Amino acid sequence: MKAIRCNVYGPPSSLVLEELESLKPGAKEVVVGVKACGINFPDTLIIQGLYQFKPELPFTPGSDIAGVVKEVGTEVSHLKKGDKVFGFVPYGALAEEVIVPSNSCFPKPKTMDYPVAASFMMAYGTSYHALKDRAKLKEGETLLVLGASGGVGLAAVELGKLMGARVIAAASTDEKLELCLNYGADETINYSKADLKSTLKELTGGKGADVIYDPVGGDYSEAALRGTAWDGRFLVVGFATGTIPKIPLNLPLLKGASIVGVFWGGFAMGNPKANMQNTMTLMQWYDEGKLKPHIHRKYNLQDTAKALEEMMERKVKGKLVIQM
């Protein structure tokens, strides 16, 4: 089977396409023939050795998958060969086959095609866990989403509105913000043109946002935190700018606010039952037509480096997908 391989840490151009032996599942695993793999920002970090964990070299990147079960482990009872599924792995999905833990692999809804299924788990799983479990977002609260046109950001806009919040989307271009309005945002902030803190205060009548969703990091984090309401929750989701901010800790003190970490992968692996419940809720909303993943572009496996480069250049609105 063919797979994208990271033999040395480096930029996307250092990745190579190799032929590997077919895979065999462990007792609680399944082998999935990959039909599509969603690209996520952590994929650009893991190949450079900049992510929270570093797989042993060489390895295959990629996390979000959709495909067909080729073989099941001896202790797997809820899936069988031929089942159409989607799921996630820490890495290994940018290949024609991938081994998936059985508790991270779900039947694919008939109405969901493979590219959409491969765009779903990480973006919506992260954002729903962040808003529901970590922020405990309440109906009527104000949610500010930074990097709102990206994969997790757009999912947060959509879910925040669905959960009853007033959603303010912040992004770097008017074109990106137009997409956010189409996904339910009530207000927008172009932070390449307007001051984030003062505009947020203006839009909220001086109160600030109850919840900040931040997958961006860099200079925007402190500006957003300064625009947090009393008893606000600042969600640390990621650092797409490449810079981890240093936050003055007097800010959460003065606002009675909380800085809350969001690591959906750790949550999903450590608490699979709760993650399953969240996934079932998301599946129901999808079936009801309430969630619509936005796919920016599709690439072939041999063009994976081009997809990762486009992600790193912040040209992507919604999701990129690799099709096998």
Buried (B, 14 or more C-beta within 10 A) or exposed (E): BBBBBBEEEEEBEBBEBBEBEEBEBEEEBBBBBBBBBBBBBBBBBBBBEEBEEEBEEEBBBBBBBBBBBBBBBEEBEEBEEEBBBBBBBBBBBBBBBBBBBBBBBBBBBEEBBBBBBBBBBBBBBBBBBBBBBBBEBEEEBBBBBBBBBBBBBBBBBBBBBBBEBBBBBBBBBEEBBBBBBEBBBBBBBBBEEBEBBEBBBBBBEEBBBBBBBBBBBBEBBBBBBBBBBEEBBBBBBBBBBEEEBEBEEEBBEEBEBBBBEBBBBEBBBEBBEEBBEBBEEBBEBBEEEEBEBBBBBBBEBEBBBBBBBBBBEBEBBBBBBBBB
